[in-house]
Amino acid sequence: MSAVTTSPPAAATPPAGKFRPTWPVVLLGVAGLLVLLSLTRIVTGAHDITSSGTVSAALGLAVPIGLAGLGGLWSERSGVVNIGLEGMMILGTWFGAWGALITGNPWAGVVAGALGGAVAGVLHAIATVTFGVDHVVSGVAIILLGTGIAKYLSALIFSTMKGGGDTQSPRIPGMQSVGLWGPAGDNKWILFEGADPLRTLESQRWFFVSDLAGVLRGLTTNVSLFTILALLLVPLSFWLLWRTAFGLRLRACGERPVAAESLGVNVYYYKYVAVIVSGALAGLGGAFLSIVAAGTYREGQTGGRGFIGLATVIFGNWRPGGLAAGAGLFGYTDALQLRQGGTSVHALLLVVALLLAAVAVYQLVRLSRNRAALLTGVSAIAVFAVFAITDTVPEQFTSFTPHLTTLLVLSLASQRLRMPAADGLPYRRGQAK
């Protein structure tokens, strides 16, 4: 049967009663959240919750998680569950460091990290698409394989390099960074040298204005070129998957592969492409950890970020925008607990209580979900009570804050989530259904 040409899908009208965020609504929501954070800063005195340092750290912590999540999005939109993101990231950390060290160029490490993850993606595609191995079993095998390969190669290669060892690499050449204001330096490009007006505004600690200046300064100061590349991959993935014929066919393979096959779509080909791209993106996330975040490879460097990236896919309802928001949320909470520990996390309890109260009102008034609104309202009262009777948060809880935030958001958003219909299901060419 000859292939039927498919054109890019036209913008569909959302069903009645189904909320679709628009840019004005998104910007209004961001402004409202910033107002809430500003009020919390003034009430609690925790000035670090909107500081440029926190925002900059959050951006750096969100990038590897977002790249892993973007990889999971590509794979699952084609119908292949990629539990092996963690293993692909591990290979990305090792090959990223190795590529940068042997060439002296960090961009060579970026390419090597992507290729390392892509090779793992090929193995996952062969197992799941060609041989029909259970996706979870194959993913776990990829994690074990990636961990073992990185450990073996480190002992074989890095241990022979000056400054290296069995579990870590020598120092990696620095990645170039850019900024709007500030002093220029090695590997640092500045557009406007001299006084930094955003820093001046941030130091005034005015309501909202200083908070906005802190956020903007954190997003425009000392930003690595790798970070900019990672941010651009989000709209690029959206355009490819939702605005091109290629993306329509790929998503059809994850929704109705038999129907796609009946229209002449090579389902195997699109699944292979999606899983290999998934591995490359996860590898890029790993390369970011070794090249930019740490400047060296260390064993266990990923720290479960591949699994967290998979959680952001679910949080984002298998969409790039929601995925990026989930990665940013995790990066922000992680940055707070790293920079200020219990003080800032304690202030964040007030933000969580107010947000839960707002969600409860929305569930009650707009959705008429009385039971859910009652449960959310009780949770808001409990969180506020903890905030009111304590002055700080125990260190043990602080380190768990990012993970708890992810679980909380997933539980609140579970009712609106819809995974691709054929995600994780075995497919064989010519099957009846």
C-alpha positions in Angstrom: 0.0 0.0 0.0 1.4 3.4 -0.9 2.0 5.9 1.8 -0.7 8.5 2.3 0.7 12.0 2.6 -0.4 13.7 5.8 -0.3 17.4 6.3 0.4 19.2 9.6 -2.7 19.2 11.8 -4.6 22.4 12.0 -5.1 24.1 15.3 -8.0 22.2 16.9 -10.8 23.9 18.9 -10.7 22.5 22.4 -13.8 20.7 23.6 -16.3 22.8 25.5 -15.4 23.0 29.2 -11.9 21.8 28.7 -9.3 24.4 29.9 -6.5 25.2 27.5 -3.9 27.7 28.8 -3.0 30.6 26.5 0.0 32.8 26.7 -1.9 35.7 28.5 -3.2 33.2 31.1 0.2 31.6 31.6 1.9 35.0 32.0 -0.8 36.1 34.4 -0.3 32.9 36.4 3.4 33.5 36.6 2.9 37.1 37.8 0.4 35.9 40.4 2.9 33.3 41.7 5.6 35.9 41.9 3.3 38.2 43.9 2.6 35.3 46.3 6.4 34.7 46.6 7.0 38.4 47.2 4.4 38.5 50.0 5.9 35.4 51.6 9.4 36.9 51.4 8.2 40.1 53.2 6.2 38.2 55.8 8.9 35.6 56.6 12.1 37.5 55.8 13.3 34.6 53.7 14.8 36.8 51.0 16.5 33.9 49.2 13.2 32.5 47.8 13.3 35.0 44.9 17.0 35.9 44.8 19.0 35.7 41.6 21.3 33.1 43.2 18.3 30.8 43.8 16.9 31.3 40.4 20.2 30.7 38.7 20.8 27.5 40.8 17.2 26.3 40.0 17.8 26.8 36.3 21.0 24.7 36.4 19.3 22.0 38.4 16.3 21.9 36.2 18.1 21.5 32.9 19.3 17.8 33.3 15.9 16.8 34.6 14.1 18.6 31.8 16.4 17.0 29.1 15.7 13.5 30.6 12.0 14.3 30.7 12.1 15.5 27.1 13.7 12.2 26.1 10.9 10.3 27.9 8.3 12.5 26.1 9.6 11.5 22.7 9.7 7.8 23.5 6.3 7.6 25.2 4.6 9.7 22.4 5.6 6.8 20.1 4.3 4.2 22.5 7.5 3.0 24.1 8.0 3.4 27.8 11.5 4.4 28.6 12.4 3.4 32.2 16.0 3.3 31.1 16.4 7.1 31.1 18.6 6.9 34.1 21.0 4.5 32.4 21.1 6.7 29.3 22.0 9.7 31.5 24.8 7.7 33.2 26.3 7.0 29.8 25.9 10.6 28.9 27.8 11.7 31.9 30.7 9.4 31.2 31.0 9.9 27.4 30.4 13.7 27.8 33.4 13.9 30.1 35.5 11.6 28.0 34.8 13.5 24.8 35.6 16.8 26.3 38.8 15.5 27.9 40.3 13.8 24.8 39.6 16.8 22.5 39.9 19.7 25.0 36.6 21.0 23.7 33.4 20.8 25.9 31.2 20.9 22.8 32.8 17.6 21.6 31.8 16.2 25.0 28.2 17.4 24.4 28.1 15.4 21.1 29.8 12.4 22.7 27.3 12.4 25.5 24.4 12.6 23.1 25.8 9.7 21.1 26.4 7.6 24.2 22.7 8.0 25.2 21.6 7.4 21.6 23.5 4.0 21.5 21.6 3.0 24.7 18.4 4.1 22.9 19.2 1.9 20.0 19.5 -1.1 22.3 16.2 -0.2 24.0 14.5 0.1 20.6 15.9 -3.3 19.4 14.6 -5.0 22.6 11.2 -3.4 22.8 10.3 -2.7 19.1 11.9 -5.5 17.2 11.9 -8.3 19.8 8.9 -7.2 21.9 10.6 -7.4 25.2 8.6 -5.8 28.1 9.5 -2.1 28.2 10.1 -2.0 31.9 12.4 -5.1 31.8 14.4 -3.6 29.0 14.6 -0.2 30.7 15.9 -1.8 33.9 18.5 -3.7 31.9 19.6 -0.4 30.3 20.1 1.1 33.7 22.2 -1.8 34.9 24.2 -1.9 31.6 24.8 1.9 31.7 26.0 1.7 35.4 28.3 -1.2 34.7 29.8 0.3 31.5 30.5 3.6 33.1 32.1 2.0 36.1 34.3 -0.3 34.0 35.4 2.5 31.6 36.2 4.9 34.5 38.5 2.3 36.0 40.0 1.6 32.6 40.6 5.1 31.3 40.1 7.9 33.9 42.3 6.1 36.4 45.2 6.5 34.0 44.7 10.2 33.5 46.4 12.8 35.8 43.8 14.0 38.3 41.5 11.1 37.6 40.6 7.9 39.4 38.4 4.8 39.4 35.3 6.8 40.2 36.0 10.2 38.7 37.6 12.0 35.8 40.1 14.9 35.7 38.8 18.4 35.5 36.8 19.1 32.3 37.5 22.3 30.1 34.9 25.0 31.0 31.8 25.7 28.9 31.3 29.2 27.6 28.6 31.3 29.3 26.8 34.5 28.5 25.2 37.3 30.5 23.6 40.8 30.1 25.7 42.7 32.7 28.8 42.2 34.7 32.5 41.8 34.2 33.7 39.7 31.3 36.2 36.9 31.8 37.5 33.6 30.5 34.7 31.7 28.7 32.3 34.4 29.7 30.7 36.7 27.2 28.9 39.9 28.5 26.6 42.0 26.3 26.8 45.2 28.4 29.8 45.6 30.6 29.5 47.9 33.6 26.9 48.5 36.3 24.2 45.9 36.7 20.8 47.7 37.1 19.0 44.4 38.0 21.3 43.8 40.9 20.6 47.3 42.2 16.9 46.8 42.0 17.1 43.4 43.7 19.1 44.8 46.6 16.4 47.3 47.4 14.0 44.5 48.5 10.9 46.3 47.2 7.7 44.5 46.9 7.4 42.6 43.6 9.9 44.9 41.7 12.9 43.5 43.5 11.6 40.0 43.2 11.1 40.4 39.5 14.6 41.8 39.2 16.0 38.9 41.1 14.3 36.4 38.8 15.3 38.2 35.6 18.9 38.5 36.9 19.1 34.8 37.7 17.9 34.0 34.2 20.3 36.3 32.4 23.5 36.1 34.4 26.3 33.6 33.7 24.1 31.3 31.7 26.0 28.6 29.9 25.5 28.1 26.1 24.6 24.5 26.9 21.7 25.7 29.0 20.5 27.9 26.2 20.6 24.9 23.8 18.6 22.8 26.3 16.0 25.5 26.6 15.6 25.8 22.9 15.0 22.0 22.6 11.7 22.4 24.4 9.9 24.6 21.7 11.8 22.7 19.0 10.3 19.4 20.3 6.8 21.0 20.5 7.1 22.2 16.9 8.3 18.9 15.6 5.8 16.7 17.4 2.7 18.9 17.1 3.2 21.1 14.1 4.7 18.8 11.4 3.5 15.7 9.5 6.4 13.8 11.0 5.2 14.5 14.5 1.6 13.6 13.6 2.7 10.2 12.3 5.0 9.6 15.4 2.2 10.5 17.8 -0.2 8.3 15.9 2.1 5.4 16.5 1.7 6.0 20.3 -2.1 6.3 20.0 -3.4 4.0 17.3 -0.4 2.1 15.7 -2.7 -0.2 13.7 -4.6 2.7 12.2 -1.3 4.5 11.4 -0.1 1.3 9.7 -3.3 1.2 7.6 -2.4 4.6 6.3 1.0 3.5 5.2 3.0 4.7 8.2 6.1 2.6 9.0 5.4 2.2 12.7 8.7 0.5 13.5 10.6 3.3 11.8 9.0 6.0 13.9 9.3 4.1 17.1 13.0 3.6 16.4 13.5 7.3 15.7 11.6 8.4 18.8 13.5 6.0 21.2 16.9 6.9 19.7 16.1 10.7 20.0 15.0 9.9 23.6 18.4 8.3 24.4 20.2 11.3 22.8 18.3 13.8 24.9 18.9 11.8 28.1 22.5 11.6 27.2 22.6 15.4 26.8 21.2 15.7 30.3 24.0 13.5 31.6 26.6 15.4 29.7 25.3 18.6 31.3 25.9 17.2 34.7 29.5 16.3 34.1 30.5 19.3 31.8 28.5 22.2 33.2 27.1 21.4 36.6 30.2 19.7 38.1 33.0 20.2 35.7 34.0 16.6 36.2 32.6 13.1 36.0 31.8 11.3 39.2 30.3 7.9 39.8 26.6 8.1 40.8 26.4 11.7 39.4 22.9 11.4 38.0 21.4 10.7 41.5 18.1 9.4 40.1 17.4 12.4 37.9 16.3 10.0 35.1 13.4 8.8 37.2 12.5 12.3 38.2 12.6 13.3 34.5 10.1 10.5 33.8 7.9 11.9 36.6 8.0 15.3 34.9 6.6 13.7 31.8 3.6 12.5 33.8 3.3 15.8 35.6 3.3 17.7 32.3 0.6 15.4 30.9 3.0 14.2 28.1 3.3 17.8 26.8 6.6 19.8 26.5 5.3 22.9 28.3 4.0 21.0 31.4 7.2 19.0 31.4 9.3 22.1 31.5 7.2 23.5 34.3 7.7 20.3 36.3 11.4 20.4 35.8 11.5 24.0 36.9 9.5 23.2 40.0 11.8 20.4 41.1 14.9 22.5 40.3 13.5 25.4 42.4 12.8 23.4 45.5 16.1 21.6 45.2 17.9 25.0 44.9 16.1 26.3 48.0 17.2 23.4 50.2 20.7 23.5 48.9 21.2 27.3 49.4 19.3 28.1 52.6 18.1 24.7 54.0 15.3 24.8 56.6 14.8 28.6 56.6 13.7 29.0 53.0 11.8 25.6 52.9 9.9 26.7 56.0 8.9 29.9 54.2 7.8 27.8 51.2 5.3 26.0 53.5 3.3 29.2 53.6 3.3 29.3 49.8 2.2 25.7 49.6 -0.6 26.4 52.1 -2.0 29.3 50.1 -1.8 27.4 46.9 -3.6 24.4 48.3 -6.3 26.8 49.6 -6.7 28.3 46.1 -6.9 24.8 44.6 -9.6 23.8 47.1 -11.7 26.9 46.2 -11.3 26.1 42.5 -12.3 22.5 43.0 -15.3 23.6 45.0 -16.6 26.5 42.9 -15.6 25.6 39.3 -15.4 21.8 39.4 -18.0 21.0 42.1 -15.8 18.3 43.5 -16.8 18.6 47.2 -14.8 15.7 48.5 -11.6 16.6 46.7 -12.1 20.3 47.8 -12.5 19.1 51.4 -9.4 17.0 51.3 -7.3 19.7 49.7 -8.7 22.3 52.2 -7.7 20.1 55.2 -4.3 19.7 53.7 -3.9 23.5 53.4 -4.9 23.9 57.0 -2.4 21.2 58.1 0.5 22.8 56.2 -0.3 26.2 57.5 -0.5 24.8 61.1 3.0 23.4 60.6 4.2 26.7 59.4 2.7 28.6 62.3 4.0 26.5 65.1 7.5 26.0 63.8 10.4 28.3 63.0 12.4 26.0 60.7 12.3 22.6 59.0 14.4 19.6 60.1 17.4 18.9 57.9 16.2 15.4 57.2 12.9 16.8 55.7 14.7 19.5 53.8 16.7 17.1 51.7 13.5 15.3 50.8 11.6 18.5 49.8 12.1 18.2 46.0 10.9 14.6 46.0 7.9 15.4 48.2 7.0 18.4 46.0 7.0 16.1 42.9 4.7 13.5 44.6 2.4 16.3 45.9 2.0 17.8 42.4 1.5 14.4 40.8 -1.2 13.5 43.2 -3.1 16.8 42.7 -2.8 16.6 38.9 -3.7 12.9 38.6 -7.3 13.4 37.5 -6.4 15.4 34.4 -3.6 13.2 33.1 -4.0 11.1 29.9 -1.1 9.0 28.6 -0.9 8.0 25.0 -3.4 5.2 24.4 -0.9 2.6 23.1 2.0 3.6 25.5 3.8 0.5 26.7 1.6 -1.9 24.6 3.3 -4.5 22.4 2.9 -3.9 18.6 3.4 -6.3 15.7 3.1 -5.4 12.1 -0.2 -6.7 10.6 -1.9 -7.3 13.9 -5.7 -7.1 13.9 -5.9 -4.6 16.8 
